[in-house]
Amino acid sequence: FGDAKTLRNDNSSRFGKLIEIHFSESGKISGAQIQTFLLEKSRVVQCAEGERSYHIFYQLCAGASPALREKLNLTSAHEYKYLGQSNCYSINGVDDAEPFHTGKEALDIVHVSKEDQESVFAMLAAVLWLENVSSTVIDNENHVEPVADESLSTVAKLIGCNINELTLTLSKRNMRVRNDTIVQKLTLPQAIESRDALAKSIYSCLFDWLVEQINKSLAVGKRRTGRSISILDIYGFESFDKNSFEQFFNHHMFV
């Protein structure tokens, strides 16, 4: 959920994390707590040529069972515009279906119920379908509304709202001016921005929820002794023979 293929690394972490590992009186690991930060939300809606969005999207498309595919109205990764913009769908030597099944086993291990797992996959599918939502101009000021097609109805069903609510979200913006609320119609660029913001928000909330479930499973509880080691892992700043300014800057900051 947090790793992706970049130009220089097929499995790059695109988030940071601090893992606090707790120990019992006898020195054995008794639990842990994970804090995450700086999830690269922009990768959900935009990635460079030759890179991929988060692995889980491709794994879901490749590994979902026929029953799950039908429930999510899921197609192949090539059918989704968010995934297609970088012209990179696969990683050499990797079968995306295999880690999908491993990931489901991991969710079982940290006690995420089957029902919640299906909700997780529904949110992922909703993000994929959002990019396929198209808009049509409705007046001479170039304001738009989403087309009421399969993409729109699928997103509404997956996130649990009706089509009218979703249409309002993707075509209008509420602005607070003093004590009044002004409803502003959106042009196409504004509608695209609003749609992408919704997709990033859904994924970010899903990611935070997953971390919360993992922490519940790793909780120390009464075994807490105060003895712990904290490990900081910064995302995406690999050490190469020639590093970018961003990598150099972050190295100095954390030193």
C-alpha positions, -999 to 999 in steps of 0.1 A, spaced: 0 0 0 29 24 5 55 11 -20 58 18 -57 81 14 -87 102 44 -94 127 49 -122 156 37 -101 139 13 -77 113 -13 -84 101 -13 -47 105 21 -33 88 31 0 68 63 -7 62 72 30 82 76 62 77 56 94 89 55 129 86 21 145 88 19 183 97 -16 194 89 -25 230 106 -52 251 95 -73 280 114 -77 313 133 -107 298 143 -87 267 119 -103 243 99 -81 218 65 -76 234 49 -53 209 53 -22 187 38 11 176 41 25 141 38 62 132 38 72 95 42 105 78 47 121 44 27 96 23 33 106 -13 -4 112 -21 3 128 -54 14 93 -68 -22 82 -65 -32 105 -94 1 112 -111 34 94 -117 62 99 -142 68 80 -174 81 45 -166 70 46 -130 40 30 -113 14 41 -88 12 21 -56 17 -17 -60 -17 -25 -45 -36 -11 -74 -19 -35 -99 -20 -64 -75 -57 -60 -70 -64 -59 -107 -42 -90 -112 -51 -111 -82 -87 -104 -73 -110 -135 -75 -138 -136 -101 -163 -130 -73 -144 -99 -60 -139 -86 -95 -176 -88 -101 -184 -71 -68 -160 -42 -76 -168 -41 -113 -131 -45 -117 -113 -46 -151 -76 -49 -160 -51 -22 -150 -49 -11 -186 -85 2 -184 -78 28 -157 -64 62 -167 -46 69 -134 -25 37 -140 -21 43 -177 -6 77 -178 30 65 -171 28 36 -197 41 12 -171 19 -16 -158 44 -43 -148 77 -50 -131 102 -75 -147 101 -108 -129 71 -99 -107 37 -115 -109 14 -89 -93 -12 -116 -84 11 -134 -60 18 -105 -36 -19 -97 -36 -26 -131 -20 3 -126 4 -11 -92 13 -45 -108 21 -28 -133 44 -10 -104 61 -44 -87 67 -57 -119 82 -27 -121 105 -32 -85 119 -69 -93 124 -85 -73 97 -119 -90 91 -130 -103 58 -157 -77 57 -133 -49 63 -109 -63 37 -137 -61 11 -142 -25 21 -105 -18 17 -106 -33 -19 -138 -13 -26 -120 20 -17 -91 10 -40 -114 3 -69 -133 36 -62 -100 55 -66 -93 37 -99 -128 44 -113 -126 81 -103 -101 89 -130 -125 73 -156 -153 97 -146 -157 122 -175 -173 156 -176 -195 175 -200 -200 213 -204 -234 225 -192 -234 263 -200 -216 290 -220 -192 297 -191 -176 263 -194 -190 249 -162 -191 211 -162 -209 182 -146 -198 146 -145 -214 123 -171 -238 98 -155 -222 67 -169 -207 34 -156 -177 51 -140 -198 76 -119 -223 50 -108 -196 25 -99 -177 51 -77 -209 61 -60 -217 24 -52 -182 16 -39 -179 46 -16 -215 43 -4 -232 74 -16 -259 82 -42 -250 96 -76 -265 130 -69 -242 135 -39 -212 125 -59 -222 147 -89 -224 177 -65 -190 169 -50 -174 167 -85 -191 197 -100 -196 223 -73 -175 239 -45 -189 255 -13 -171 288 -3 -176 304 31 -178 342 29 -183 357 63 -216 342 74 -228 331 40 -220 300 20 -216 305 -18 -219 276 -41 -195 279 -71 -198 258 -102 -166 243 -115 -149 246 -148 -132 215 -163 -97 222 -148 -113 228 -114 -134 197 -116 -103 176 -124 -85 191 -94 -115 183 -72 -118 148 -85 -80 141 -79 -82 156 -44 -110 132 -36 -90 103 -49 -59 113 -28 -81 118 3 -97 84 0 -63 67 -4 -47 87 24 -75 79 48 -74 42 39 -37 41 45 -40 57 79 -68 33 88 -46 3 79 -18 16 101 -43 20 129 -54 -17 125 -18 -29 125 -11 -9 156 -40 -25 174 -26 -59 165 9 -50 177 -2 -32 209 19 -38 240 -8 -35 266 1 -46 302 34 -60 290 48 -24 287 81 -20 306 94 13 292 122 -4 274 121 4 237 141 11 205 128 35 179 137 30 142 133 58 117 128 49 81 127 77 55 109 70 23 123 72 -12 157 87 -5 179 60 -17 217 64 -17 231 63 -52 264 71 -68 249 104 -79 222 118 -56 197 145 -63 196 178 -43 165 165 -26 183 134 -13 213 156 -2 190 180 16 171 153 35 203 136 45 216 168 61 182 175 78 181 141 95 218 141 104 
